[in-house]
Amino acid sequence: MVLKAKKTRRDHEQKNLAIEAASKEETTRLNAEIPVSLHNKVKMRAIEEGKGSSITNIVIKALEAYLDTPVSKD
């Protein structure tokens, strides 16, 4: 019987971070003026969704959903 050292949680997290960093798409900054009330609602939603959620993630999802809708030609 061969005993192996147990991998620590940190090793797994570091591996995932390295993979994410290697495959991360280049980004650019987007500045937009929005009502304070809307910003507060988005911020509260990010807090409600918990760890891993951010205003940035919510905006990216919203923009992707917007771009997935067909353009209406009236």
JOSUL-V215090 format. One record per helix or strand of 3 or more residues. SS is the DSSP state (A for helix, B for strand). FROM is the first residue (numbers start at 1). TO is the last residue. If there is no record, write none. Layout:
{{SS FROM TO} {SS FROM TO}}
This chain:
{{A 9 23} {A 36 49} {A 55 68}}
